[in-house]
Amino acid sequence: MSRLGYQNGSAAVFLAPALGLLLLFFFLPVVIGVFLSLTDFDVYAIGNPGTARMVGLANYQYVLGDATFWKALRNTLYFVVVGGPLSVLTSLGVALLLSHRALRLQGIFRTIYFAPVVTTLVAVAIVWRYLYHPRYGLIDHVLSHFGISPIDWLGDPNWAMPAIILLAIWKNFGYNMLIFVAGLQSIPTELYEAASIDGAGAWRRFVHVTVPGLRPTFLFVGLTTMIGYFQLFAEPYVMTQGGPLGATRSLVLHMYEQGFRWWRIGEASTLAVLLLLITLVATLVQLGMQRTRKTNEIPRTAGPAPRGDAA
Amino acid sequence: MRRLVPGLTLSLALAATLLGCGNDDGRETVTLWAMGHEGEVARDVLVEFEAAHPDIRVVVQQVPWSAAHEKLVTSVVGRSTPDVSQLGNTWIAEFAALGALEPLDSRVEASTAVERTDFFPGIWDTNVVQGETYGVPWYVDTRLLFYRTDLLERAGYDSIPSTWAGWKASLAAMKSKLGPDDYPLFFPVNEWPPPVIFGLQNGSTLLRENDTRGAFAERPFRDAFAFFVELFEDGYTPGVANNEIGNLYQEFSRGHVNGFITGPWNLGELRNRLPAEQAGVWSTSPLPGPEPGVPGVSLAGGSSLVLFRNSARKDAAWKLIEYLSLPETQARFYDLSGDLPARASVWESPTFQSDPRLAAFGDQLAHVVSTPKIPEWEQIATVVQEHAELAVRTGADIDSTLSQLDRRVNRILEKRRWLYEHGKLASASHDRAIETLQSIGLRAGTAGGGR
């Protein structure tokens, strides 16, 4: 027992710096953020803290009754629910193509597809604004050959979010693509060979070897993509500033405007706390989904029998 | 560890040199923050100042506009403000509310260099918050009409009419000479100035009850807003945002849009960006007013020089502000930067009178008013823009749109009402605004009565 205590003690010494930093730079700001969300801290209060008032849950009450918040939440969910899966599927598709044995110069293609991830978004936005232009844009020009009349991508409230999603997918798919490529490489080729010998075609090999083999990768990619997509900010910030008619104003953009443009720190903190809760719930839901899927599959993946407790 | 020590000593020595270098010649060091292009050219006018004041050294720090606001607020919170800074005059109320600025009334009173009456009155007024002066105008800007002279001529006019009704008739005549996808005007629906300018022209104070509630549903603003929306409904301007039309200068050059309300920075842009053969096809005009005899006011914009309350060298810093306000310095600064001088006397020189495009700005500057001088204004302006966009894009009913706008604005001003009701704010700003409007010949407060 005392030995355990000693071990704990030295562990604490080694952990202290990291824990201290976490406490200082992570937990403390969260606590302060929650506290600020209960005040009406604003530009007047920066000048004279005496004018800040404790307002209890009034900020929450106001935000939850504010149409702008719900609109921002709807926009964000639209982006997450439509953009997230599309983005993951695009990454997976490209990763599969890149991993195909017949493909030459894989390294070059990988670099090309990864390039958008490391390109400055502001530069990209200028190019994409032209691509989306109804009079000069390449996209509408191509569509016109199929008899589709020009779409005002960034100006039409119905098309602005799809335009942002398209840009976000193009900008981000390279990152997940690399992770999928790594995941694909970790699947033993023997499994494919065995499946082929058993007479499985390309599709069945994909469904029964590749997909189960990528399960941990899917979990990781799915979670990080979802959390990342909830933080949607830069794309609408540089492309549309949240317009037209607020169709691309995301929660984080809304929060940024409240906090750093208008200095309504209390309200911005409230939004931050709400976003944290929403992301937490969404993460738990997704983890839950993955877990039930796994439980369902236990009878089928009759792996090696669990070894009895030898001890 | 042994390797670390010499490095540490070296960097300490370096730091000591850097810290010490400010005082090694016994001069007082005044820091000046200037934004963007002004930051680049400010040094050139300061050489003479330093020559005239051998005991003062000026350090100019250049701040990009995009980061300026955040950097200034951070410096106030962190008590690391400069002595003097350039400040966009719509930001003055905010920094006054932060308690960061030094009131300048007694210094102005005693100064021979800063001659209050020589500044454009509407511009000076932007520096007065709750009855106290917090800044001295450095350079000014305002917005007026840029237009294609060739189209106006084809429509049978030789200048922009001076009333709303006349202007509208000229727009109809211009529109009839254009194809369905081309327009005589362009008001981007993601910008707030056009609807706000029309409201101010029609005598609206925008806010009421000491700037604690919106006055947008009231008659003066309502009628102006209806006029604004009609310009879209009648097809004189496309209902799109400025990021939807690609390159404004190209569209203007090709004649897809033939006029816009914008500021002096576009004088240079148009001169540089239009092809040489189009150098003479455009001009500027002061804005039309709502009725004959009522000048069409515009926004009092520009930058001021402010003195920070935390400065330990206020007297030296004030000398710098005085120097930058002198008519000679202002004229020289115009040559270097192209920024319009804030003093009316400078405008009498041939430089400004011989160029009609520039002279229009001089005329307009005599009729400028400031937007409400409260820290919440910029947020309110965005909400105004959102509602204008709503009315333009969806054809929403004007009265219900404006009532909704007032409700949003009243919510933003809740804190201000509370501060006011608890005696934490003085109440001078509203009366001041009316005074200014009257001083430039506008029938403030009575507007709407005759319409």
Chai-1 contact restraints between the chains, C-beta under 6 A:
chainA,res_idxA,chainB,res_idxB,connection_type,confidence,min_distance_angstrom,max_distance_angstrom,comment,restraint_id
A,D42,B,K415,contact,1.0,0.0,6.0,A-B,restraint_1
A,V43,B,A97,contact,1.0,0.0,6.0,A-B,restraint_2
A,V43,B,P375,contact,1.0,0.0,6.0,A-B,restraint_3
A,Y44,B,A97,contact,1.0,0.0,6.0,A-B,restraint_4
A,I46,B,L98,contact,1.0,0.0,6.0,A-B,restraint_5
A,G47,B,A97,contact,1.0,0.0,6.0,A-B,restraint_6
A,G47,B,L98,contact,1.0,0.0,6.0,A-B,restraint_7
A,G47,B,G99,contact,1.0,0.0,6.0,A-B,restraint_8
A,H133,B,G246,contact,1.0,0.0,6.0,A-B,restraint_9
A,Y136,B,G246,contact,1.0,0.0,6.0,A-B,restraint_10
A,L154,B,E244,contact,1.0,0.0,6.0,A-B,restraint_11
A,G155,B,V240,contact,1.0,0.0,6.0,A-B,restraint_12
A,G155,B,E244,contact,1.0,0.0,6.0,A-B,restraint_13
A,G243,B,N190,contact,1.0,0.0,6.0,A-B,restraint_14
A,G243,B,A241,contact,1.0,0.0,6.0,A-B,restraint_15
A,W262,B,Q379,contact,1.0,0.0,6.0,A-B,restraint_16
